[in-house]
Amino acid sequence: MSASNVATLHTRNTIAGAAAPGASSVILTRGTDVRLEPIHWLWKGWLARGKLHLLAGMPGQGKTTLTLAFAAAVTTGGRWPDGTRCATGNVLIYSNEDDLSDTLAPRLTAAGADMSRVFFVTGTRAAGGEAQPFEPARDMPLLQAVAAQIEGGIDLLIVDPVVSVLTGDSHKNAETRRALQPLVDLAASAKCALVGITHLSKGGQGGDPTLRVLGSIAFTALARLVMLAAKSTSDEGDATRVLVRSKSNIGRDGGGFEYRMEQQQVAADICVTRIDWGKALEGTAGELLEDPDADDGAAELPRMIRDELADGGWYPAAAVSATLRAAGYTPKQIRSARKKAGVLVQKGGYEKGWYWKLAGAPGDSHPPEGALS
């Protein structure tokens, strides 16, 4: 709570045991003096100004590329995955994993970012003029000061990985909170959304997927919103990835978006990945990310799918999936059971839908070209 938003109630002379003159004292704020304020969203429901967000996932899920897609939307006033328009702003990036010239800048270019609005933290300069590496534990006040000088301010701050700001044990709550607090304070003072990238553990059958975020529980406790990125399969049987909202203390959780990582050439000899957003998803993070091998209460589902396809031939995937969803099964359960049932999946020609067929069942080897989905 900032001093500019509240009036201070001094109680030195009225509370028993008040501090002696010259000593430190506690500041109390009366509830009636607190001004009510709404959450200020950069991306409504997903990225809030002045708040810490985590984006977690296993290696290879495009976590950095996802945040660079966010950066492209911010710097160009582009559209978020849900189609809403973003106000044009500036982005600050601190990364000690990826090279600027051969990774970050090319990926931002592929995403369509306005590079004049992107600022990278590349070091500090001592009073004598010599360049030094940026040390988060030491240099955060310097970063806060220079960020305040950027015309228009900062709208999005990306830290990759977020553990890079820690000097102690990332599994100790107290040390983690102390190390993260200056970063959170910077986001609050700059009124920018702060996104820290981190990793997930391999475990996680059942339970809350947020608990799979590596490191101290202080990471997810201090973060106001946690996003998870993972591999998945679309309802049509296509390989895809999903970004889901696993935890939110400032709005609804659950829901997400499919995305794919596409290759794009940005120069004669430079080819990098970019994000291609897909459809919006409904459901909890547990439903959208559930382990396909876990006992999810859908033991009878493979048999049901085989019964649906028992007559042989190709069936529109959308129609079969709709029947199973009406029976109470989630899309993830259906995808898992489809594989166990031995179902072949093929696309029915140009601009046609997807089709299912039991392996070994009689009928054509390919869906009919004229079939309707």
LOVOBA-641292 format. One record per residue: residue in three letters; z, x, y of N, C-alpha, C in turn. Coordinates in steps of 0.05 Angstrom, whole numbers, padded with zeros to 5 digits, always signed. Last residue first. Example, Ala and Ser with C-alpha at 12.3 -4.5 7.8 and 13.67 -1.06 7.14 Angstrom:
2
SER+00142+00257-00045+00143+00273-00021+00157+00258+00001;ALA+00156+00264-00114+00156+00246-00090+00156+00264-00066;
This chain:
373
SER-00842-00363-00640-00813-00358-00644-00797-00378-00629;LEU-00900-00376-00679-00884-00381-00655-00855-00375-00660;ALA-00953-00338-00706-00928-00352-00709-00914-00354-00682;GLY-01000-00310-00707-00999-00334-00691-00973-00349-00692;GLU-00991-00269-00742-00996-00263-00714-00993-00287-00696;PRO-00937-00273-00789-00963-00282-00780-00967-00278-00750;PRO-00904-00211-00807-00903-00239-00796-00931-00247-00787;HIS-00925-00177-00866-00920-00177-00837-00919-00206-00828;SER-00933-00186-00919-00917-00162-00912-00911-00161-00882;ASP-00924-00254-00941-00939-00233-00928-00921-00209-00921;GLY-00887-00269-01001-00898-00275-00975-00912-00251-00964;PRO-00823-00265-01036-00852-00268-01035-00861-00274-01006;ALA-00773-00214-01023-00781-00242-01025-00811-00244-01023;GLY-00760-00161-01013-00769-00169-01040-00777-00197-01044;ALA-00715-00177-00963-00729-00156-00977-00736-00164-01005;LEU-00724-00236-00926-00709-00222-00947-00726-00201-00960;LYS-00739-00232-00858-00748-00239-00885-00731-00223-00904;TRP-00747-00250-00789-00731-00240-00811-00744-00249-00838;TYR-00777-00232-00726-00776-00248-00751-00760-00234-00772;TRP-00783-00238-00655-00776-00223-00679-00773-00242-00702;GLY-00841-00264-00618-00813-00259-00623-00809-00242-00648;LYS-00898-00234-00584-00885-00253-00602-00856-00246-00606;GLU-00926-00196-00556-00911-00216-00541-00900-00239-00558;TYR-00963-00181-00613-00960-00177-00585-00947-00201-00571;GLY-00924-00192-00674-00948-00188-00659-00942-00186-00629;GLY-00868-00203-00689-00891-00219-00697-00915-00217-00679;LYS-00829-00150-00713-00839-00165-00690-00865-00179-00697;GLN-00781-00153-00766-00806-00144-00755-00814-00161-00731;VAL-00734-00137-00815-00738-00146-00787-00764-00135-00776;LEU-00706-00156-00877-00726-00141-00862-00730-00154-00835;VAL-00641-00157-00902-00661-00171-00887-00680-00151-00874;GLY-00594-00149-00934-00620-00137-00941-00643-00151-00928;ALA-00544-00164-00921-00560-00183-00937-00587-00172-00945;LYS-00526-00124-00889-00515-00126-00915-00531-00144-00933;LYS-00555-00137-00842-00561-00112-00856-00550-00112-00885;ARG-00531-00186-00830-00560-00184-00835-00568-00159-00850;ALA-00479-00171-00818-00484-00186-00843-00514-00185-00850;SER-00487-00147-00767-00476-00132-00789-00482-00145-00816;ARG-00509-00189-00737-00524-00165-00741-00514-00149-00765;ILE-00466-00226-00740-00492-00233-00751-00508-00208-00756;GLN-00426-00199-00712-00422-00206-00740-00448-00212-00754;LYS-00451-00198-00662-00445-00173-00676-00440-00178-00705;PRO-00453-00253-00648-00478-00237-00652-00473-00211-00667;THR-00404-00289-00687-00412-00275-00663-00438-00260-00669;TYR-00402-00356-00715-00404-00327-00718-00414-00314-00692;GLY-00403-00411-00714-00379-00397-00704-00380-00367-00706;ALA-00447-00439-00724-00426-00440-00745-00402-00424-00737;ALA-00479-00425-00683-00468-00452-00682-00446-00456-00703;ARG-00495-00376-00702-00477-00377-00680-00464-00404-00677;LEU-00530-00394-00742-00506-00379-00750-00486-00379-00727;THR-00571-00418-00712-00557-00433-00732-00530-00420-00739;ALA-00588-00374-00681-00576-00397-00668-00560-00414-00687;SER-00610-00341-00720-00586-00332-00706-00572-00356-00692;VAL-00655-00371-00734-00634-00366-00754-00608-00358-00740;ALA-00683-00371-00685-00674-00396-00697-00652-00392-00717;ALA-00692-00316-00676-00677-00332-00656-00666-00358-00668;ALA-00725-00301-00718-00698-00291-00717-00680-00307-00698;PRO-00765-00343-00756-00759-00334-00729-00729-00326-00727;TYR-00781-00318-00821-00767-00338-00805-00762-00327-00777;TRP-00829-00308-00872-00816-00298-00847-00805-00321-00831;GLY-00817-00315-00944-00832-00316-00919-00816-00307-00895;GLY-00766-00353-00979-00786-00332-00976-00801-00335-00950;ASP-00724-00388-00984-00750-00398-00991-00772-00377-00989;ALA-00678-00363-00964-00683-00363-00993-00711-00372-01001;LEU-00655-00356-00916-00682-00344-00920-00691-00346-00949;GLU-00606-00381-00920-00625-00390-00899-00653-00380-00903;ASP-00583-00350-00960-00590-00378-00965-00610-00389-00945;ARG-00575-00302-00934-00594-00303-00956-00602-00332-00963;ILE-00537-00320-00897-00563-00311-00887-00584-00311-00910;MET-00495-00331-00932-00506-00353-00915-00534-00345-00905;ARG-00484-00280-00951-00494-00301-00970-00507-00324-00954;PRO-00465-00255-00904-00489-00246-00917-00501-00266-00936;LEU-00417-00288-00894-00441-00290-00877-00466-00278-00890;GLU-00370-00284-00920-00390-00303-00931-00416-00302-00916;ALA-00340-00250-00888-00348-00241-00915-00370-00259-00927;ALA-00320-00249-00836-00347-00259-00841-00357-00251-00868;GLY-00273-00225-00821-00272-00253-00827-00299-00265-00832;ASP-00281-00171-00815-00281-00187-00791-00280-00217-00797;ASP-00267-00111-00834-00264-00138-00846-00260-00157-00822;ALA-00318-00066-00810-00291-00076-00811-00291-00104-00824;ASP-00368-00047-00802-00357-00044-00829-00329-00056-00832;PRO-00380-00054-00749-00395-00070-00769-00384-00068-00797;ASP-00329-00060-00703-00339-00043-00723-00354-00060-00744;GLU-00345-00091-00639-00331-00090-00665-00345-00073-00685;LEU-00363-00097-00589-00362-00070-00599-00350-00068-00627;LEU-00361-00150-00576-00386-00136-00571-00387-00108-00583;GLU-00308-00163-00589-00330-00176-00603-00356-00161-00600;GLY-00279-00129-00555-00275-00128-00583-00298-00140-00599;ALA-00295-00148-00505-00303-00121-00513-00300-00118-00543;THR-00317-00217-00513-00297-00196-00507-00308-00169-00515;GLY-00377-00247-00485-00358-00241-00506-00338-00220-00497;GLU-00446-00239-00467-00420-00253-00465-00403-00246-00489;LEU-00492-00199-00431-00478-00205-00456-00453-00220-00450;ALA-00557-00195-00402-00528-00197-00399-00517-00207-00426;LYS-00611-00151-00424-00599-00177-00417-00569-00175-00415;GLY-00621-00084-00398-00629-00108-00413-00614-00132-00405;TRP-00644-00028-00360-00624-00049-00364-00637-00073-00380;ASP-00655+00035-00373-00670+00011-00372-00651-00012-00379;ILE-00640+00097-00344-00629+00072-00356-00649+00050-00352;ARG-00670+00160-00364-00662+00140-00344-00653+00115-00358;THR-00677+00230-00378-00671+00202-00386-00664+00185-00362;VAL-00734+00273-00364-00706+00267-00366-00702+00237-00374;CYS-00776+00327-00357-00774+00300-00369-00745+00294-00374;ILE-00815+00372-00324-00788+00361-00324-00788+00332-00334;ASP-00863+00394-00312-00849+00405-00335-00820+00395-00336;ALA-00882+00363-00269-00901+00372-00290-00886+00381-00315;ALA-00832+00312-00260-00848+00334-00250-00864+00344-00274;VAL-00811+00269-00286-00807+00270-00257-00822+00293-00244;GLN-00818+00226-00339-00827+00252-00328-00825+00251-00298;GLN-00769+00195-00378-00787+00193-00355-00793+00221-00344;GLN-00743+00158-00432-00752+00183-00422-00772+00179-00398;GLU-00688+00112-00431-00717+00117-00432-00723+00145-00421;MET-00639+00079-00462-00644+00104-00449-00673+00112-00453;ARG-00621+00011-00449-00635+00031-00465-00639+00056-00449;TYR-00571-00040-00452-00587-00020-00438-00600-00001-00458;GLU-00538-00102-00442-00553-00084-00459-00567-00063-00441;PHE-00475-00114-00412-00504-00113-00409-00515-00094-00431;GLY-00418-00160-00411-00431-00134-00408-00461-00136-00407;GLY-00353-00188-00427-00381-00189-00417-00392-00161-00415;GLY-00286-00171-00406-00306-00181-00425-00333-00182-00411;ASP-00244-00196-00352-00255-00175-00369-00275-00187-00389;ARG-00240-00216-00283-00244-00222-00311-00253-00198-00326;GLY-00198-00175-00241-00218-00196-00245-00220-00201-00275;ILE-00165-00132-00240-00173-00144-00214-00194-00165-00217;ASN-00158-00106-00286-00134-00117-00273-00140-00131-00247;SER-00196-00105-00343-00197-00108-00314-00171-00120-00305;LYS-00229-00074-00398-00204-00081-00385-00209-00085-00355;SER-00282-00072-00415-00261-00074-00434-00234-00083-00422;ARG-00344-00090-00406-00320-00089-00389-00296-00094-00408;VAL-00398-00051-00434-00380-00074-00434-00356-00069-00416;LEU-00462-00036-00448-00441-00029-00429-00423-00054-00427;VAL-00497-00018-00507-00484-00038-00491-00464-00025-00472;ARG-00563-00004-00534-00536+00004-00526-00524-00017-00509;THR-00605-00014-00592-00600-00015-00563-00572-00003-00558;ALA-00654-00030-00638-00633-00012-00631-00630-00012-00600;ASP-00666-00099-00656-00675-00075-00642-00651-00057-00635;GLY-00653-00148-00675-00654-00126-00694-00662-00099-00682;GLU-00647-00188-00640-00673-00187-00653-00675-00164-00673;ASP-00598-00179-00618-00600-00202-00636-00626-00201-00651;SER-00592-00106-00620-00597-00132-00607-00599-00154-00627;THR-00540-00063-00635-00565-00074-00644-00569-00101-00631;SER-00511-00004-00604-00510-00031-00615-00538-00038-00626;LYS-00468+00047-00577-00493+00038-00591-00489+00010-00602;ALA-00432+00040-00515-00434+00045-00543-00461+00036-00554;ALA-00384+00045-00464-00412+00047-00471-00414+00054-00500;LEU-00336+00009-00425-00342+00024-00450-00372+00023-00455;MET-00295+00009-00368-00320+00003-00380-00325+00020-00404;VAL-00238-00015-00337-00248+00004-00357-00273-00007-00369;LEU-00203-00018-00276-00224-00029-00293-00234-00008-00311;ARG-00162+00010-00253-00162-00019-00249-00182-00033-00267;ALA-00125+00063-00282-00152+00051-00276-00149+00021-00273;LEU-00074+00071-00300-00079+00075-00271-00106+00063-00263;ALA-00080+00061-00354-00060+00046-00339-00066+00047-00309;THR-00118+00097-00372-00125+00068-00372-00105+00051-00356;PHE-00088+00144-00361-00115+00141-00353-00122+00111-00350;ALA-00039+00139-00387-00039+00137-00358-00068+00134-00347;ILE-00044+00151-00439-00047+00123-00432-00047+00118-00402;SER-00081+00213-00443-00057+00197-00437-00063+00168-00432;GLY-00139+00216-00486-00120+00226-00466-00096+00207-00463;LEU-00194+00170-00496-00180+00194-00501-00161+00202-00479;VAL-00194+00102-00512-00200+00122-00491-00182+00146-00495;ARG-00177+00065-00547-00192+00087-00558-00199+00108-00537;LEU-00156+00022-00521-00137+00042-00532-00151+00066-00544;THR-00198-00011-00512-00189+00005-00490-00170+00027-00500;PRO-00204-00043-00557-00221-00019-00555-00212-00001-00532;ASP-00149-00067-00592-00160-00065-00565-00178-00040-00563;GLY-00162-00086-00661-00146-00079-00638-00162-00078-00612;GLY-00213-00059-00706-00194-00079-00696-00179-00069-00671;GLN-00219+00008-00713-00224-00017-00727-00203-00037-00719;GLY-00214+00059-00686-00216+00034-00672-00225+00010-00688;GLY-00237+00126-00678-00224+00105-00692-00231+00078-00681;LYS-00260+00165-00646-00277+00153-00667-00264+00129-00680;SER-00246+00158-00575-00241+00169-00602-00258+00154-00622;LEU-00287+00170-00517-00273+00152-00536-00267+00167-00562;HIS-00283+00203-00452-00293+00199-00479-00276+00179-00495;THR-00303+00191-00383-00286+00203-00403-00297+00195-00431;ILE-00312+00191-00313-00324+00190-00339-00306+00204-00359;GLY-00292+00150-00259-00287+00174-00275-00298+00171-00303;VAL-00309+00124-00199-00315+00122-00227-00310+00149-00240;LEU-00288+00089-00143-00284+00114-00157-00289+00110-00187;ALA-00313+00061-00085-00308+00057-00113-00308+00084-00127;CYS-00281+00074-00022-00303+00076-00040-00294+00069-00068;LYS-00247+00082+00022-00256+00054+00015-00281+00055-00002;ALA-00223+00128+00034-00252+00127+00040-00263+00099+00035;SER-00171+00117+00017-00176+00123+00045-00205+00121+00053;ALA-00180+00107-00038-00168+00087-00021-00174+00092+00008;ALA-00201+00156-00056-00218+00132-00058-00207+00110-00040;LEU-00156+00188-00046-00182+00194-00032-00199+00169-00032;ASP-00120+00167-00082-00114+00165-00053-00140+00170-00037;VAL-00144+00182-00129-00142+00154-00123-00136+00150-00094;LEU-00136+00237-00123-00163+00226-00126-00164+00197-00119;PRO-00080+00242-00123-00096+00250-00099-00124+00239-00100;GLN-00069+00220-00177-00062+00206-00153-00077+00215-00128;LEU-00081+00252-00221-00101+00232-00213-00095+00220-00185;ALA-00036+00285-00226-00062+00297-00221-00082+00277-00211;ARG+00005+00247-00237+00007+00265-00213-00020+00277-00206;ARG-00015+00224-00285-00012+00208-00260-00011+00226-00235;THR-00011+00269-00319-00037+00256-00314-00036+00240-00288;GLU+00043+00280-00320+00025+00300-00310-00002+00288-00303;ALA+00062+00232-00344+00071+00240-00318+00052+00260-00305;ASN+00035+00230-00395+00032+00209-00375+00039+00219-00347;LYS-00002+00277-00429+00025+00271-00418+00022+00253-00394;HIS-00052+00291-00444-00038+00271-00461-00010+00265-00451;SER-00069+00332-00412-00081+00305-00407-00068+00284-00424;ASP-00028+00378-00384-00035+00366-00410-00044+00337-00404;GLY-00054+00401-00321-00034+00402-00343-00045+00389-00368;THR-00094+00393-00286-00086+00421-00291-00067+00423-00314;LEU-00150+00350-00277-00123+00355-00288-00119+00385-00291;VAL-00201+00340-00264-00182+00342-00241-00154+00349-00251;SER-00229+00335-00310-00232+00360-00296-00213+00362-00272;VAL-00224+00285-00331-00203+00304-00339-00206+00330-00324;VAL-00270+00260-00316-00247+00255-00299-00224+00274-00306;PRO-00327+00306-00319-00309+00284-00329-00284+00282-00313;ASP-00342+00272-00262-00352+00276-00289-00346+00304-00299;VAL-00336+00223-00215-00323+00247-00225-00329+00250-00254;ILE-00365+00193-00159-00367+00197-00188-00354+00223-00195;LEU-00357+00145-00111-00349+00172-00118-00349+00174-00148;LEU-00390+00106-00063-00385+00110-00092-00379+00139-00096;ASP-00390+00107-00008-00387+00081-00021-00381+00084-00051;ILE-00370+00142+00049-00376+00143+00021-00371+00116+00008;GLY-00398+00140+00117-00377+00142+00097-00388+00143+00068;GLY-00433+00142+00159-00433+00118+00142-00412+00117+00121;GLU-00436+00211+00155-00444+00187+00170-00447+00163+00152;ILE-00380+00246+00134-00407+00237+00127-00414+00211+00142;GLN-00328+00257+00145-00347+00265+00165-00375+00255+00159;ALA-00298+00244+00101-00295+00226+00124-00315+00233+00146;ALA-00309+00286+00068-00321+00260+00061-00320+00241+00085;VAL-00278+00325+00090-00306+00327+00094-00320+00301+00087;ALA-00226+00306+00076-00233+00311+00104-00263+00312+00108;GLN-00227+00304+00020-00223+00279+00035-00231+00282+00064;LEU-00234+00358+00010-00255+00339+00003-00252+00313+00018;LEU-00185+00377+00027-00209+00387+00040-00232+00368+00034;PRO-00150+00352-00009-00148+00345+00019-00173+00355+00035;MET-00168+00377-00058-00173+00349-00053-00170+00341-00024;ASP-00158+00430-00073-00178+00425-00052-00183+00395-00046;ARG-00123+00437-00116-00118+00451-00091-00134+00439-00068;ALA-00141+00407-00158-00113+00407-00153-00106+00419-00126;PRO-00198+00419-00158-00187+00393-00150-00158+00393-00143;GLU-00230+00471-00131-00207+00467-00149-00194+00440-00141;PHE-00294+00497-00127-00277+00475-00119-00255+00471-00140;PRO-00302+00568-00119-00305+00544-00134-00286+00522-00124;GLN-00322+00595-00054-00304+00593-00077-00309+00568-00093;ALA-00352+00640-00007-00353+00615-00023-00334+00617-00047;GLU-00324+00668+00053-00333+00671+00025-00332+00644+00010;GLY-00304+00660+00104-00332+00655+00099-00341+00657+00071;GLY-00250+00663+00114-00266+00687+00118-00296+00684+00113;ALA-00232+00614+00097-00232+00619+00126-00249+00644+00133;ALA-00278+00593+00044-00252+00603+00055-00255+00609+00084;ARG-00309+00537+00022-00313+00561+00037-00287+00569+00050;THR-00322+00508-00044-00308+00509-00018-00315+00535-00004;GLY-00369+00469-00082-00351+00491-00078-00336+00488-00051;THR-00400+00424-00089-00409+00449-00102-00391+00473-00097;VAL-00409+00358-00095-00387+00377-00089-00394+00403-00104;PHE-00466+00327-00068-00453+00340-00091-00431+00359-00081;PHE-00490+00266-00045-00476+00291-00037-00462+00302-00062;VAL-00544+00225-00028-00528+00236-00049-00516+00263-00041;ARG-00580+00209+00009-00554+00195+00010-00536+00204-00013;SER-00626+00234-00002-00614+00241+00024-00587+00228+00027;MET-00645+00212-00049-00630+00237-00051-00617+00245-00024;ASP-00643+00151-00071-00650+00164-00046-00633+00189-00044;ALA-00664+00144-00140-00643+00147-00119-00655+00158-00094;GLY-00693+00133-00186-00703+00122-00161-00683+00125-00138;ALA-00683+00156-00234-00670+00129-00229-00679+00117-00203;ALA-00707+00204-00227-00719+00185-00247-00708+00157-00242;THR-00671+00227-00191-00698+00222-00183-00712+00201-00201;LEU-00627+00232-00224-00625+00214-00201-00653+00207-00191;ARG-00648+00269-00260-00641+00242-00270-00638+00222-00246;PRO-00656+00314-00226-00678+00301-00239-00672+00273-00249;ALA-00600+00323-00210-00621+00316-00190-00645+00303-00203;LEU-00576+00334-00262-00567+00313-00245-00589+00304-00225;THR-00611+00377-00287-00601+00353-00300-00595+00330-00280;ASP-00628+00421-00259-00644+00414-00282-00634+00388-00296;SER-00594+00424-00213-00623+00427-00211-00638+00417-00235;LEU-00539+00417-00229-00552+00401-00208-00582+00401-00210;ASP-00515+00414-00296-00528+00429-00274-00541+00411-00254;ASP-00454+00384-00317-00483+00385-00316-00493+00400-00292;GLU-00397+00393-00310-00410+00395-00336-00440+00399-00334;ASN-00371+00381-00265-00369+00409-00273-00381+00413-00301;SER-00385+00341-00210-00390+00345-00239-00387+00375-00245;TYR-00378+00295-00162-00366+00320-00171-00369+00322-00201;ILE-00414+00261-00113-00412+00268-00142-00399+00294-00146;LEU-00420+00206-00071-00409+00233-00074-00404+00238-00103;VAL-00466+00166-00036-00453+00172-00062-00444+00201-00062;ASN-00475+00112+00011-00475+00140+00004-00459+00145-00022;GLY-00515+00051+00014-00492+00068+00020-00496+00096+00010;THR-00536-00017+00020-00543+00012+00019-00520+00029+00028;ALA-00510-00067-00023-00513-00056+00004-00518-00026+00003;CYS-00546-00093-00078-00525-00075-00069-00531-00068-00040;ARG-00558-00158-00106-00567-00136-00089-00543-00120-00079;THR-00558-00178-00175-00548-00180-00148-00556-00155-00132;GLY-00573-00169-00228-00593-00179-00209-00584-00181-00181;ASP-00538-00145-00262-00538-00174-00261-00557-00186-00241;PRO-00545-00090-00251-00556-00101-00276-00556-00132-00277;TRP-00563-00090-00180-00545-00084-00202-00556-00096-00228;ARG-00616-00065-00140-00603-00087-00154-00585-00076-00176;GLY-00610-00023-00080-00623-00036-00103-00608-00058-00115;GLY-00600+00010-00038-00596-00019-00034-00610-00035-00056;THR-00604+00062-00050-00629+00049-00043-00624+00019-00036;THR-00553+00079-00065-00568+00094-00044-00593+00081-00035;VAL-00538+00042-00106-00523+00044-00081-00540+00057-00059;ALA-00575+00052-00147-00572+00025-00135-00559+00026-00108;ALA-00563+00105-00158-00590+00098-00149-00589+00070-00135;ALA-00511+00101-00178-00516+00116-00153-00543+00109-00141;PHE-00520+00073-00226-00504+00061-00205-00510+00074-00178;ALA-00549+00114-00251-00562+00089-00245-00547+00073-00224;LEU-00508+00150-00256-00530+00157-00238-00547+00133-00232;THR-00477+00125-00294-00466+00127-00267-00488+00135-00247;LEU-00514+00130-00338-00506+00103-00328-00495+00105-00299;THR-00514+00185-00345-00539+00171-00336-00533+00143-00326;THR-00463+00193-00365-00470+00204-00339-00495+00190-00328;LYS-00468+00164-00413-00448+00157-00393-00455+00167-00366;GLY-00501+00163-00459-00513+00162-00432-00493+00155-00410;GLN-00482+00171-00509-00486+00143-00501-00496+00141-00472;GLY-00468+00222-00525-00495+00213-00530-00501+00185-00522;PRO-00400+00214-00547-00422+00231-00537-00449+00219-00544;MET-00372+00149-00533-00376+00172-00550-00398+00189-00539;GLY-00341+00130-00470-00359+00126-00492-00361+00151-00509;ALA-00321+00101-00408-00316+00116-00432-00336+00110-00453;LEU-00306+00100-00343-00329+00094-00360-00327+00113-00384;LEU-00256+00072-00301-00263+00091-00322-00288+00081-00337;HIS-00240+00068-00232-00253+00056-00255-00258+00079-00276;LEU-00196+00059-00178-00205+00077-00200-00216+00061-00223;LYS-00213+00032-00113-00200+00031-00139-00212+00051-00159;GLY-00240+00028-00065-00213+00037-00064-00199+00037-00091;ARG-00281-00027-00086-00275-00006-00066-00246+00002-00067;ALA-00300-00038-00153-00284-00046-00129-00279-00022-00111;LEU-00346-00060-00197-00339-00036-00182-00325-00045-00156;TRP-00346-00112-00223-00349-00087-00238-00340-00062-00223;GLY-00343-00157-00191-00333-00159-00218-00333-00133-00234;LYS-00395-00137-00151-00375-00158-00156-00368-00159-00186;TRP-00395-00074-00129-00411-00091-00148-00391-00112-00158;LEU-00358-00068-00089-00384-00055-00086-00404-00069-00104;TRP-00310-00114-00062-00327-00105-00085-00352-00090-00075;HIS-00246-00118-00046-00272-00112-00034-00290-00099-00055;ILE-00201-00169-00058-00213-00145-00069-00240-00142-00055;PRO-00168-00194+00003-00184-00197-00022-00192-00170-00033;GLU-00100-00192+00025-00128-00182+00027-00142-00188+00001;LEU-00044-00209+00064-00060-00214+00041-00089-00206+00045;ARG+00005-00167+00090-00019-00182+00096-00036-00185+00070;VAL+00074-00172+00090+00051-00161+00075+00027-00179+00081;ASP+00118-00195+00111+00103-00177+00129+00078-00165+00115;THR+00144-00223+00072+00130-00239+00093+00113-00221+00112;GLY+00170-00183+00044+00146-00196+00033+00130-00211+00053;ARG+00188-00124+00079+00193-00152+00074+00167-00165+00064;THR+00195-00061+00055+00176-00078+00069+00182-00107+00060;LEU+00234-00002+00063+00230-00028+00050+00211-00044+00068;ILE+00243+00065+00050+00230+00046+00068+00225+00020+00052;VAL+00300+00106+00043+00280+00089+00030+00269+00070+00051;SER+00309+00172+00072+00317+00145+00067+00294+00129+00054;SER+00337+00238+00083+00315+00220+00075+00326+00192+00069;ALA+00380+00252+00140+00373+00253+00111+00349+00234+00106;GLY+00393+00243+00192+00378+00267+00186+00370+00269+00157;PRO+00452+00206+00177+00432+00215+00197+00420+00241+00190;ALA+00454+00185+00108+00466+00196+00132+00445+00204+00152;ALA+00429+00124+00080+00429+00152+00083+00442+00161+00109;ALA+00473+00071+00058+00450+00080+00073+00453+00110+00077;GLY+00511+00042+00030+00503+00068+00020+00479+00079+00034;ALA+00488-00023+00043+00510-00005+00035+00499+00021+00024;ILE+00446-00037+00097+00449-00035+00068+00470-00015+00061;THR+00444-00034+00152+00452-00059+00140+00456-00058+00110;ASN+00422+00011+00176+00449+00003+00184+00460-00022+00170;ARG+00371+00017+00154+00390+00039+00152+00419+00029+00158;THR+00326-00013+00146+00351-00025+00139+00374-00005+00138;HIS+00264-00031+00172+00284-00010+00171+00312-00023+00166;LEU+00204-00050+00149+00231-00061+00154+00251-00039+00151;THR+00139-00042+00173+00162-00030+00160+00188-00043+00168;ALA+00082-00080+00157+00102-00073+00177+00127-00063+00163;VAL+00019-00059+00130+00045-00071+00128+00062-00063+00152;ASN-00029-00032+00135-00030-00059+00126-00003-00074+00126;SER-00019+00020+00148-00034+00004+00168-00035-00026+00160;ALA+00004+00043+00105+00021+00036+00127+00007+00018+00147;SER-00020+00016+00042-00022+00033+00065-00005+00024+00088;MET+00000+00017-00024+00000+00000+00000+00000+00018+00025;
